[in-house]
Structures are given as C-alpha cells and as structure tokens.
Amino acid sequence: MDVTLLLLALFSTVGLVFTYLAVTERDLLRAVVYSAVQSSAYAVLLYLLRAPDIVLVYIPVSVGLYPAALLFLIGKTERVDGE
C-alpha cells in the first residue's frame, strides 16, 4: 500500500476527530485549540494532495489568524461556569 494513501487516511481521521471535539466541546478555548489542530491536519492533507499554493494561504489564515481572532474575542467575554 502506498505511504501517501496511509498518510491521507491518518490525517483525514485526525481532522475528523478534532472537528467532532471542537463542535462538542463546551469550553470555548479548548474548542479553538481543537479547531486549530483540525486545520493543521487539513493543511497536511492539502499538501499531500499536491496543492502547495493553497496550503501557503490556508495555514496562515486557518491556523494563525482565525484562532487568534477567536481568542481575542473570547478574551473580551465573561467566563460563566457551567451548570
């Protein structure tokens, strides 16, 4: 079996798991971290699919800018402890 195919399956699974964790997490900070990990897995997938030009744009936006903006906005809110 081809190594690229195995890596595609691995990073697809990692992306899927962290997407589920980000959606179901009640703590916003953890959800942002899970989302960043999911975005990193998808960036590796794009690179393995031979789309390096898209990866060069995707990484700074989805792994850097988007989580930073979300963390800034979460910092402006008040933390309410759960039930």
PyMOL CGO cylinders between C-alpha atoms (Angstrom):
from pymol import cmd
from pymol.cgo import CYLINDER

trace = [
    CYLINDER, 0.00, 0.00, 0.00, 1.23, 3.48, -0.80, 0.3, 1, 1, 1, 1, 1, 1,
    CYLINDER, 1.23, 3.48, -0.80, 2.57, 5.60, 2.07, 0.3, 1, 1, 1, 1, 1, 1,
    CYLINDER, 2.57, 5.60, 2.07, 0.76, 8.68, 0.75, 0.3, 1, 1, 1, 1, 1, 1,
    CYLINDER, 0.76, 8.68, 0.75, -2.56, 6.88, 0.93, 0.3, 1, 1, 1, 1, 1, 1,
    CYLINDER, -2.56, 6.88, 0.93, -1.89, 5.85, 4.52, 0.3, 1, 1, 1, 1, 1, 1,
    CYLINDER, -1.89, 5.85, 4.52, -0.96, 9.43, 5.45, 0.3, 1, 1, 1, 1, 1, 1,
    CYLINDER, -0.96, 9.43, 5.45, -4.11, 10.72, 3.78, 0.3, 1, 1, 1, 1, 1, 1,
    CYLINDER, -4.11, 10.72, 3.78, -6.21, 8.28, 5.80, 0.3, 1, 1, 1, 1, 1, 1,
    CYLINDER, -6.21, 8.28, 5.80, -4.39, 9.17, 9.03, 0.3, 1, 1, 1, 1, 1, 1,
    CYLINDER, -4.39, 9.17, 9.03, -4.71, 12.94, 8.66, 0.3, 1, 1, 1, 1, 1, 1,
    CYLINDER, -4.71, 12.94, 8.66, -8.30, 12.65, 7.48, 0.3, 1, 1, 1, 1, 1, 1,
    CYLINDER, -8.30, 12.65, 7.48, -9.12, 10.71, 10.63, 0.3, 1, 1, 1, 1, 1, 1,
    CYLINDER, -9.12, 10.71, 10.63, -7.26, 13.22, 12.82, 0.3, 1, 1, 1, 1, 1, 1,
    CYLINDER, -7.26, 13.22, 12.82, -9.13, 16.08, 11.17, 0.3, 1, 1, 1, 1, 1, 1,
    CYLINDER, -9.13, 16.08, 11.17, -12.46, 14.33, 11.63, 0.3, 1, 1, 1, 1, 1, 1,
    CYLINDER, -12.46, 14.33, 11.63, -11.83, 13.54, 15.31, 0.3, 1, 1, 1, 1, 1, 1,
    CYLINDER, -11.83, 13.54, 15.31, -10.73, 17.08, 16.15, 0.3, 1, 1, 1, 1, 1, 1,
    CYLINDER, -10.73, 17.08, 16.15, -13.67, 18.54, 14.22, 0.3, 1, 1, 1, 1, 1, 1,
    CYLINDER, -13.67, 18.54, 14.22, -16.00, 16.45, 16.39, 0.3, 1, 1, 1, 1, 1, 1,
    CYLINDER, -16.00, 16.45, 16.39, -14.15, 17.54, 19.53, 0.3, 1, 1, 1, 1, 1, 1,
    CYLINDER, -14.15, 17.54, 19.53, -14.33, 21.21, 18.54, 0.3, 1, 1, 1, 1, 1, 1,
    CYLINDER, -14.33, 21.21, 18.54, -18.06, 21.03, 17.87, 0.3, 1, 1, 1, 1, 1, 1,
    CYLINDER, -18.06, 21.03, 17.87, -18.94, 19.16, 21.07, 0.3, 1, 1, 1, 1, 1, 1,
    CYLINDER, -18.94, 19.16, 21.07, -16.59, 21.00, 23.46, 0.3, 1, 1, 1, 1, 1, 1,
    CYLINDER, -16.59, 21.00, 23.46, -18.31, 23.33, 25.91, 0.3, 1, 1, 1, 1, 1, 1,
    CYLINDER, -18.31, 23.33, 25.91, -15.14, 25.30, 26.76, 0.3, 1, 1, 1, 1, 1, 1,
    CYLINDER, -15.14, 25.30, 26.76, -14.52, 27.85, 24.01, 0.3, 1, 1, 1, 1, 1, 1,
    CYLINDER, -14.52, 27.85, 24.01, -10.74, 27.95, 24.47, 0.3, 1, 1, 1, 1, 1, 1,
    CYLINDER, -10.74, 27.95, 24.47, -10.43, 24.20, 24.03, 0.3, 1, 1, 1, 1, 1, 1,
    CYLINDER, -10.43, 24.20, 24.03, -12.73, 24.34, 21.01, 0.3, 1, 1, 1, 1, 1, 1,
    CYLINDER, -12.73, 24.34, 21.01, -10.45, 26.91, 19.36, 0.3, 1, 1, 1, 1, 1, 1,
    CYLINDER, -10.45, 26.91, 19.36, -7.39, 24.74, 20.02, 0.3, 1, 1, 1, 1, 1, 1,
    CYLINDER, -7.39, 24.74, 20.02, -9.19, 21.68, 18.61, 0.3, 1, 1, 1, 1, 1, 1,
    CYLINDER, -9.19, 21.68, 18.61, -10.15, 23.74, 15.57, 0.3, 1, 1, 1, 1, 1, 1,
    CYLINDER, -10.15, 23.74, 15.57, -6.52, 24.78, 15.04, 0.3, 1, 1, 1, 1, 1, 1,
    CYLINDER, -6.52, 24.78, 15.04, -5.36, 21.15, 15.22, 0.3, 1, 1, 1, 1, 1, 1,
    CYLINDER, -5.36, 21.15, 15.22, -8.09, 20.17, 12.74, 0.3, 1, 1, 1, 1, 1, 1,
    CYLINDER, -8.09, 20.17, 12.74, -6.96, 22.96, 10.41, 0.3, 1, 1, 1, 1, 1, 1,
    CYLINDER, -6.96, 22.96, 10.41, -3.37, 21.75, 10.64, 0.3, 1, 1, 1, 1, 1, 1,
    CYLINDER, -3.37, 21.75, 10.64, -4.44, 18.23, 9.70, 0.3, 1, 1, 1, 1, 1, 1,
    CYLINDER, -4.44, 18.23, 9.70, -6.33, 19.57, 6.70, 0.3, 1, 1, 1, 1, 1, 1,
    CYLINDER, -6.33, 19.57, 6.70, -3.30, 21.64, 5.68, 0.3, 1, 1, 1, 1, 1, 1,
    CYLINDER, -3.30, 21.64, 5.68, -1.20, 18.47, 5.62, 0.3, 1, 1, 1, 1, 1, 1,
    CYLINDER, -1.20, 18.47, 5.62, -3.92, 16.81, 3.55, 0.3, 1, 1, 1, 1, 1, 1,
    CYLINDER, -3.92, 16.81, 3.55, -3.84, 19.63, 1.03, 0.3, 1, 1, 1, 1, 1, 1,
    CYLINDER, -3.84, 19.63, 1.03, -0.07, 19.34, 0.82, 0.3, 1, 1, 1, 1, 1, 1,
    CYLINDER, -0.07, 19.34, 0.82, -0.27, 15.58, 0.29, 0.3, 1, 1, 1, 1, 1, 1,
    CYLINDER, -0.27, 15.58, 0.29, -2.83, 16.18, -2.45, 0.3, 1, 1, 1, 1, 1, 1,
    CYLINDER, -2.83, 16.18, -2.45, -0.21, 18.34, -4.18, 0.3, 1, 1, 1, 1, 1, 1,
    CYLINDER, -0.21, 18.34, -4.18, -1.81, 21.73, -3.64, 0.3, 1, 1, 1, 1, 1, 1,
    CYLINDER, -1.81, 21.73, -3.64, 1.08, 23.68, -2.04, 0.3, 1, 1, 1, 1, 1, 1,
    CYLINDER, 1.08, 23.68, -2.04, -0.18, 27.04, -3.30, 0.3, 1, 1, 1, 1, 1, 1,
    CYLINDER, -0.18, 27.04, -3.30, -3.43, 26.58, -1.38, 0.3, 1, 1, 1, 1, 1, 1,
    CYLINDER, -3.43, 26.58, -1.38, -1.51, 25.43, 1.71, 0.3, 1, 1, 1, 1, 1, 1,
    CYLINDER, -1.51, 25.43, 1.71, 0.53, 28.65, 1.67, 0.3, 1, 1, 1, 1, 1, 1,
    CYLINDER, 0.53, 28.65, 1.67, -2.68, 30.64, 2.10, 0.3, 1, 1, 1, 1, 1, 1,
    CYLINDER, -2.68, 30.64, 2.10, -4.59, 28.13, 4.24, 0.3, 1, 1, 1, 1, 1, 1,
    CYLINDER, -4.59, 28.13, 4.24, -2.02, 27.79, 7.05, 0.3, 1, 1, 1, 1, 1, 1,
    CYLINDER, -2.02, 27.79, 7.05, -1.68, 31.48, 7.99, 0.3, 1, 1, 1, 1, 1, 1,
    CYLINDER, -1.68, 31.48, 7.99, -5.43, 32.05, 7.86, 0.3, 1, 1, 1, 1, 1, 1,
    CYLINDER, -5.43, 32.05, 7.86, -6.85, 28.88, 9.41, 0.3, 1, 1, 1, 1, 1, 1,
    CYLINDER, -6.85, 28.88, 9.41, -4.09, 28.09, 11.89, 0.3, 1, 1, 1, 1, 1, 1,
    CYLINDER, -4.09, 28.09, 11.89, -2.91, 31.60, 12.75, 0.3, 1, 1, 1, 1, 1, 1,
    CYLINDER, -2.91, 31.60, 12.75, -5.33, 34.42, 12.01, 0.3, 1, 1, 1, 1, 1, 1,
    CYLINDER, -5.33, 34.42, 12.01, -8.66, 32.71, 12.68, 0.3, 1, 1, 1, 1, 1, 1,
    CYLINDER, -8.66, 32.71, 12.68, -7.75, 31.22, 16.10, 0.3, 1, 1, 1, 1, 1, 1,
    CYLINDER, -7.75, 31.22, 16.10, -6.04, 34.46, 17.13, 0.3, 1, 1, 1, 1, 1, 1,
    CYLINDER, -6.04, 34.46, 17.13, -9.17, 36.46, 16.31, 0.3, 1, 1, 1, 1, 1, 1,
    CYLINDER, -9.17, 36.46, 16.31, -11.35, 33.96, 18.16, 0.3, 1, 1, 1, 1, 1, 1,
    CYLINDER, -11.35, 33.96, 18.16, -9.07, 34.01, 21.21, 0.3, 1, 1, 1, 1, 1, 1,
    CYLINDER, -9.07, 34.01, 21.21, -9.15, 37.82, 21.21, 0.3, 1, 1, 1, 1, 1, 1,
    CYLINDER, -9.15, 37.82, 21.21, -12.94, 37.81, 21.07, 0.3, 1, 1, 1, 1, 1, 1,
    CYLINDER, -12.94, 37.81, 21.07, -13.24, 35.12, 23.74, 0.3, 1, 1, 1, 1, 1, 1,
    CYLINDER, -13.24, 35.12, 23.74, -10.98, 37.23, 25.95, 0.3, 1, 1, 1, 1, 1, 1,
    CYLINDER, -10.98, 37.23, 25.95, -13.48, 40.08, 25.69, 0.3, 1, 1, 1, 1, 1, 1,
    CYLINDER, -13.48, 40.08, 25.69, -16.31, 37.93, 27.04, 0.3, 1, 1, 1, 1, 1, 1,
    CYLINDER, -16.31, 37.93, 27.04, -17.03, 36.94, 30.62, 0.3, 1, 1, 1, 1, 1, 1,
    CYLINDER, -17.03, 36.94, 30.62, -16.49, 33.36, 31.70, 0.3, 1, 1, 1, 1, 1, 1,
    CYLINDER, -16.49, 33.36, 31.70, -19.61, 31.74, 33.09, 0.3, 1, 1, 1, 1, 1, 1,
    CYLINDER, -19.61, 31.74, 33.09, -19.13, 28.47, 34.91, 0.3, 1, 1, 1, 1, 1, 1,
    CYLINDER, -19.13, 28.47, 34.91, -21.37, 25.67, 33.73, 0.3, 1, 1, 1, 1, 1, 1,
    CYLINDER, -21.37, 25.67, 33.73, -24.30, 24.15, 35.46, 0.3, 1, 1, 1, 1, 1, 1,
]
cmd.load_cgo(trace, "trace")
